[in-house]
């Protein structure tokens, strides 16, 4: 709902998240219509939301998929890049950045609340670093899902907060905001870290 994202934009500015470096309000999966309309569009009204977010000095990010469908089964943009961009442009009046390849890709499976899950993502990333490291940087980022802060920074992943910012945040969540600038310095090449030693820790 637009109201939810508008409220998040208010909190990002009021509570200091914007000053800490968080500049996007991002809408995840499930926002499009389930099917494209007669003009092959996947319609959703964003004009009012865009105006609200931009007046706060923030940008609006929208999840999409360059394949045939999103992770949740909504229409993807494969074969519809131009019409999807024009639909968004007509609603926002702003230019839309579209790449032939995605600019933020999920590296592995979804994370869950166990160290084995975090470790499996880390291990997979290390095993595939020869592919992932060279392509990560401004305009294209790894996404190890909601991983540990230090690992996320090493993997050159954008720092995203998936919390309801209207609710009281824990000390660790607040630390995430305060430490943002230390993880991604302005002008950084976005180079991901490499794994040189792999083994069990005693």
C-alpha positions in Angstrom: 0.0 0.0 0.0 1.2 3.5 -0.9 0.5 4.7 2.6 3.0 2.2 4.1 5.8 3.4 1.9 5.0 7.1 2.5 5.2 6.5 6.2 8.5 4.8 5.8 9.8 7.7 3.8 8.8 10.0 6.7 10.6 7.9 9.3 13.7 7.6 7.2 14.1 11.4 7.3 12.7 12.0 10.8 14.7 9.3 12.5 18.1 10.1 10.8 18.3 7.2 8.5 18.7 9.5 5.5 21.6 11.3 7.2 23.2 7.9 7.8 23.2 7.3 4.1 20.0 5.4 3.4 18.5 7.2 0.4 16.1 4.8 -1.2 12.6 3.5 -0.3 12.6 0.2 -2.1 9.5 -1.8 -2.9 10.1 -5.6 -3.0 8.2 -8.3 -4.8 4.4 -8.6 -5.2 3.7 -5.0 -6.2 2.6 -5.6 -9.8 -0.7 -6.9 -11.0 -0.9 -10.7 -11.3 -1.3 -10.4 -15.0 -0.5 -7.9 -17.7 -3.4 -5.8 -19.1 -4.6 -5.6 -22.7 -1.6 -3.3 -23.5 0.8 -5.7 -22.1 1.4 -3.5 -19.0 1.8 -4.7 -15.5 0.0 -1.7 -14.1 0.4 -0.1 -10.7 -0.1 3.5 -9.7 3.1 5.1 -8.4 2.7 8.8 -9.3 1.6 10.0 -5.8 4.1 7.8 -4.0 7.0 9.0 -6.2 6.1 12.6 -5.6 6.0 12.0 -1.8 9.3 10.2 -1.7 11.1 12.7 -3.9 9.9 15.7 -1.8 11.7 14.0 1.1 15.0 14.0 -0.9 14.8 10.3 -1.3 14.7 8.0 -4.3 12.2 5.2 -5.1 13.5 1.7 -5.9 11.2 -0.9 -7.4 12.0 -4.6 -7.5 11.5 -6.2 -10.9 12.8 -9.3 -12.7 14.6 -9.5 -16.0 13.1 -13.0 -16.5 9.6 -14.2 -17.2 8.4 -13.9 -13.7 9.4 -12.6 -10.3 10.3 -14.9 -7.4 6.7 -14.7 -6.2 5.3 -15.4 -9.7 4.3 -11.9 -10.8 5.0 -10.8 -14.4 8.7 -10.3 -15.2 10.1 -7.8 -17.8 11.6 -10.3 -20.3 10.4 -9.1 -23.6 8.7 -6.1 -22.1 11.6 -3.8 -21.1 10.5 -0.9 -23.2 6.9 -0.9 -22.3 7.6 -1.4 -18.6 10.1 1.6 -18.7 7.5 3.8 -20.5 4.8 2.8 -18.1 6.9 3.8 -15.2 8.1 7.0 -17.0 4.6 8.1 -17.8 3.7 7.8 -14.1 6.7 9.4 -12.6 8.0 11.9 -15.2 11.5 10.7 -14.3 14.0 8.7 -16.3 14.1 5.0 -15.6 17.4 3.1 -15.5 17.3 -0.3 -17.2 20.2 -2.6 -17.8 20.4 -5.6 -20.1 21.5 -7.5 -17.0 20.1 -6.9 -13.6 21.7 -4.4 -11.2 21.1 -6.4 -8.0 21.1 -10.1 -8.0 20.2 -12.7 -5.4 23.3 -14.9 -5.0 21.9 -17.9 -3.3 18.8 -19.2 -1.4 16.8 -17.2 1.2 18.4 -16.8 4.6 16.8 -18.1 7.8 17.6 -17.5 11.4 20.4 -20.0 11.9 24.2 -19.7 11.6 24.2 -22.7 9.3 22.1 -20.6 6.8 24.5 -17.7 7.1 27.5 -20.0 6.6 26.0 -21.7 3.6 25.6 -18.3 1.9 29.2 -17.4 2.8 30.5 -20.8 1.6 28.6 -20.6 -1.7 29.9 -17.0 -2.3 33.5 -18.0 -1.6 33.2 -21.0 -4.0 31.9 -18.7 -6.7 34.0 -15.6 -6.0 35.8 -15.8 -9.4 32.4 -15.1 -11.0 30.9 -12.7 -8.4 33.8 -10.4 -7.5 34.6 -9.1 -11.0 31.1 -8.1 -11.8 30.2 -6.4 -8.4 30.5 -2.7 -8.2 28.5 0.5 -9.0 25.5 -0.4 -11.1 25.6 -4.1 -10.3 25.6 -5.6 -6.8 25.6 -8.9 -5.0 22.7 -9.7 -2.8 23.4 -12.4 -0.1 19.9 -11.8 1.3 19.5 -10.5 4.8 23.0 -11.5 5.9 25.3 -10.4 8.7 26.5 -6.8 8.4 30.2 -7.5 8.2 29.7 -10.3 5.6 27.4 -8.0 3.6 30.0 -5.3 3.5 32.8 -7.8 2.4 30.5 -9.1 -0.4 30.0 -5.5 -1.8 26.2 -5.8 -1.2 23.9 -2.8 -0.8 22.9 -2.2 2.8 19.2 -2.8 3.0 17.0 -2.7 6.1 14.0 -4.9 6.0 12.5 -3.7 9.3 9.3 -1.7 9.9 11.1 1.5 10.8 7.9 2.8 12.5 8.5 0.4 15.3 11.1 0.5 18.1 14.5 -0.8 16.8 16.9 -2.9 18.7 20.4 -1.7 19.6 21.9 -3.8 16.8 19.4 -2.4 14.2 20.2 1.2 15.3 23.9 0.3 15.0 23.3 -0.7 11.4 22.2 2.9 10.6 25.1 4.4 12.5 27.8 2.3 10.8 26.6 2.6 7.2 29.2 5.2 6.2 32.0 2.9 7.4 30.9 0.1 5.1 30.5 2.0 1.8 32.5 5.2 1.5 31.4 7.6 -1.3 33.4 7.2 -4.4 34.3 3.6 -3.6 34.8 1.2 -6.5 32.6 -1.3 -4.7 35.2 -4.1 -5.0 34.1 -7.2 -3.2 36.4 -9.0 -0.8 38.1 -12.4 -1.6 38.3 -15.5 0.5 41.8 -16.8 0.7 41.6 -19.5 3.4 38.7 -21.9 3.9 38.4 -24.3 6.8 36.9 -25.1 10.1 37.6 -22.8 13.1 38.5 -24.7 16.2 
